[in-house]
Amino acid sequence: MRAVLQRVTRASVSVEGVVVGEIGGGLLVLLGIARDDTEQDAKYLAEKIATLRVFDDAEGRMSLSVAETGGALLVVSQFTLYGDARRGRRPSWSDAAPPDVAEPHYEYFLSEARRNVTGNIATGSFRRMMEVELVNDGPVTILLDSRKQF
């Protein structure tokens, strides 16, 4: 399972021009699910995201987590995080989980995130074309992989 985290002052996701999820300060989580991911991958990533120290303390050092600050999460499924563009010009999506496999893992990730973060948790719409808007704070952008490949 992979995630791109962006620390934001605000973020929203819309489907067909209608906002379906929005947050103030917190983290935008773009979440990709691989074919062979398990609930353990989702649990690991949810805990890592909740406790990752990327928010400033009183001295301006990044030493606080979204769980400690009471910040929000906006979680958006994004199978393209498993796009493989090493050969040719068209990415291969063969490592991405098909929707019927990915959706239960996405939902499990959300349930684990809710156990770890007390702030608002908003979502996009699974398997829909979405428009994501954000104001990146810092900017701070972090890549995570449950298999620790990067």
DRENRO-914516 format. One record per residue (C-alpha): x, y, z; residue in one letter. Coordinates in nm, 2 decimals. Example, Ala and Ser with C-alpha at 12.3 -4.5 7.8 and 13.67 -1.06 7.14 Angstrom:
residues 2
x=1.23	y=-0.45	z=0.78	code=A .
x=1.37	y=-0.11	z=0.71	code=S .
//
This chain:
residues 150
x=0.00	y=0.00	z=0.00	code=M .
x=0.13	y=0.34	z=-0.09	code=R .
x=0.04	y=0.69	z=0.02	code=A .
x=0.14	y=1.04	z=-0.08	code=V .
x=0.08	y=1.27	z=0.22	code=L .
x=0.05	y=1.64	z=0.18	code=Q .
x=0.03	y=1.87	z=0.48	code=R .
x=-0.25	y=2.11	z=0.40	code=V .
x=-0.42	y=2.42	z=0.53	code=T .
x=-0.73	y=2.31	z=0.35	code=R .
x=-0.82	y=2.04	z=0.09	code=A .
x=-1.14	y=1.92	z=-0.09	code=S .
x=-1.25	y=1.66	z=-0.33	code=V .
x=-1.53	y=1.70	z=-0.58	code=S .
x=-1.73	y=1.46	z=-0.80	code=V .
x=-1.91	y=1.61	z=-1.10	code=E .
x=-1.88	y=1.96	z=-0.94	code=G .
x=-2.01	y=1.86	z=-0.60	code=V .
x=-1.78	y=1.86	z=-0.30	code=V .
x=-1.79	y=1.52	z=-0.14	code=V .
x=-1.51	y=1.57	z=0.12	code=G .
x=-1.32	y=1.86	z=0.26	code=E .
x=-1.10	y=1.94	z=0.55	code=I .
x=-0.92	y=2.24	z=0.71	code=G .
x=-0.57	y=2.18	z=0.84	code=G .
x=-0.43	y=1.83	z=0.83	code=G .
x=-0.32	y=1.58	z=0.58	code=L .
x=-0.43	y=1.50	z=0.23	code=L .
x=-0.37	y=1.12	z=0.18	code=V .
x=-0.36	y=0.99	z=-0.17	code=L .
x=-0.39	y=0.61	z=-0.12	code=L .
x=-0.29	y=0.34	z=-0.36	code=G .
x=-0.35	y=-0.03	z=-0.30	code=I .
x=-0.15	y=-0.31	z=-0.46	code=A .
x=-0.28	y=-0.65	z=-0.57	code=R .
x=-0.12	y=-0.84	z=-0.29	code=D .
x=-0.19	y=-0.59	z=0.00	code=D .
x=-0.34	y=-0.72	z=0.32	code=T .
x=-0.51	y=-0.57	z=0.62	code=E .
x=-0.17	y=-0.55	z=0.79	code=Q .
x=-0.05	y=-0.31	z=0.51	code=D .
x=-0.36	y=-0.09	z=0.58	code=A .
x=-0.31	y=-0.11	z=0.96	code=K .
x=0.06	y=-0.02	z=0.93	code=Y .
x=0.00	y=0.27	z=0.70	code=L .
x=-0.29	y=0.41	z=0.91	code=A .
x=-0.08	y=0.40	z=1.23	code=E .
x=0.23	y=0.55	z=1.05	code=K .
x=0.02	y=0.84	z=0.91	code=I .
x=-0.14	y=0.91	z=1.24	code=A .
x=0.19	y=0.93	z=1.42	code=T .
x=0.42	y=1.08	z=1.16	code=L .
x=0.56	y=1.40	z=1.31	code=R .
x=0.52	y=1.66	z=1.03	code=V .
x=0.34	y=1.94	z=1.21	code=F .
x=0.53	y=2.23	z=1.38	code=D .
x=0.56	y=2.26	z=1.76	code=D .
x=0.59	y=2.59	z=1.94	code=A .
x=0.95	y=2.63	z=1.83	code=E .
x=0.87	y=2.57	z=1.47	code=G .
x=1.02	y=2.22	z=1.45	code=R .
x=0.82	y=1.94	z=1.29	code=M .
x=0.77	y=1.73	z=1.60	code=S .
x=0.39	y=1.68	z=1.62	code=L .
x=0.17	y=1.43	z=1.45	code=S .
x=-0.18	y=1.48	z=1.31	code=V .
x=-0.31	y=1.27	z=1.60	code=A .
x=-0.14	y=1.51	z=1.85	code=E .
x=-0.26	y=1.83	z=1.68	code=T .
x=-0.62	y=1.70	z=1.63	code=G .
x=-0.58	y=1.77	z=1.26	code=G .
x=-0.80	y=1.62	z=0.99	code=A .
x=-0.74	y=1.36	z=0.71	code=L .
x=-0.88	y=1.37	z=0.36	code=L .
x=-0.83	y=1.02	z=0.21	code=V .
x=-0.86	y=0.98	z=-0.16	code=V .
x=-0.81	y=0.64	z=-0.34	code=S .
x=-0.56	y=0.66	z=-0.62	code=Q .
x=-0.47	y=0.35	z=-0.81	code=F .
x=-0.23	y=0.54	z=-1.03	code=T .
x=0.03	y=0.53	z=-0.74	code=L .
x=0.10	y=0.18	z=-0.87	code=Y .
x=0.16	y=0.30	z=-1.23	code=G .
x=0.48	y=0.15	z=-1.37	code=D .
x=0.62	y=0.38	z=-1.64	code=A .
x=0.97	y=0.23	z=-1.66	code=R .
x=0.91	y=0.10	z=-2.01	code=R .
x=0.74	y=0.27	z=-2.30	code=G .
x=0.52	y=0.57	z=-2.28	code=R .
x=0.20	y=0.43	z=-2.13	code=R .
x=0.21	y=0.33	z=-1.76	code=P .
x=0.12	y=-0.03	z=-1.67	code=S .
x=-0.14	y=-0.07	z=-1.39	code=W .
x=-0.07	y=-0.44	z=-1.34	code=S .
x=0.05	y=-0.39	z=-0.98	code=D .
x=-0.26	y=-0.20	z=-0.88	code=A .
x=-0.54	y=-0.40	z=-0.71	code=A .
x=-0.86	y=-0.44	z=-0.91	code=P .
x=-1.15	y=-0.24	z=-0.76	code=P .
x=-1.32	y=-0.55	z=-0.60	code=D .
x=-0.99	y=-0.62	z=-0.41	code=V .
x=-0.90	y=-0.26	z=-0.34	code=A .
x=-1.22	y=-0.13	z=-0.20	code=E .
x=-1.23	y=-0.35	z=0.11	code=P .
x=-0.87	y=-0.26	z=0.19	code=H .
x=-0.96	y=0.11	z=0.14	code=Y .
x=-1.25	y=0.08	z=0.38	code=E .
x=-1.03	y=-0.11	z=0.63	code=Y .
x=-0.77	y=0.16	z=0.61	code=F .
x=-1.04	y=0.42	z=0.69	code=L .
x=-1.16	y=0.22	z=0.99	code=S .
x=-0.80	y=0.20	z=1.12	code=E .
x=-0.74	y=0.57	z=1.05	code=A .
x=-1.06	y=0.65	z=1.26	code=R .
x=-0.91	y=0.45	z=1.54	code=R .
x=-0.59	y=0.65	z=1.54	code=N .
x=-0.70	y=1.01	z=1.45	code=V .
x=-0.95	y=1.21	z=1.65	code=T .
x=-0.99	y=1.49	z=1.40	code=G .
x=-1.23	y=1.49	z=1.10	code=N .
x=-1.17	y=1.22	z=0.84	code=I .
x=-1.32	y=1.30	z=0.50	code=A .
x=-1.30	y=1.09	z=0.19	code=T .
x=-1.33	y=1.10	z=-0.19	code=G .
x=-1.56	y=0.86	z=-0.38	code=S .
x=-1.41	y=0.52	z=-0.45	code=F .
x=-1.38	y=0.44	z=-0.82	code=R .
x=-1.51	y=0.78	z=-0.94	code=R .
x=-1.34	y=1.06	z=-1.14	code=M .
x=-1.25	y=1.32	z=-0.88	code=M .
x=-1.11	y=1.67	z=-0.87	code=E .
x=-0.88	y=1.74	z=-0.57	code=V .
x=-0.80	y=2.09	z=-0.46	code=E .
x=-0.55	y=2.16	z=-0.19	code=L .
x=-0.33	y=2.43	z=-0.03	code=V .
x=0.00	y=2.25	z=0.05	code=N .
x=0.14	y=2.38	z=0.38	code=D .
x=0.51	y=2.42	z=0.37	code=G .
x=0.51	y=2.26	z=0.12	code=P .
x=0.54	y=1.93	z=0.30	code=V .
x=0.50	y=1.61	z=0.09	code=T .
x=0.59	y=1.27	z=0.21	code=I .
x=0.59	y=0.93	z=0.03	code=L .
x=0.51	y=0.61	z=0.23	code=L .
x=0.50	y=0.25	z=0.13	code=D .
x=0.38	y=-0.03	z=0.36	code=S .
x=0.66	y=-0.26	z=0.22	code=R .
x=0.91	y=0.01	z=0.29	code=K .
x=1.02	y=0.02	z=-0.08	code=Q .
x=1.10	y=0.39	z=-0.04	code=F .
//
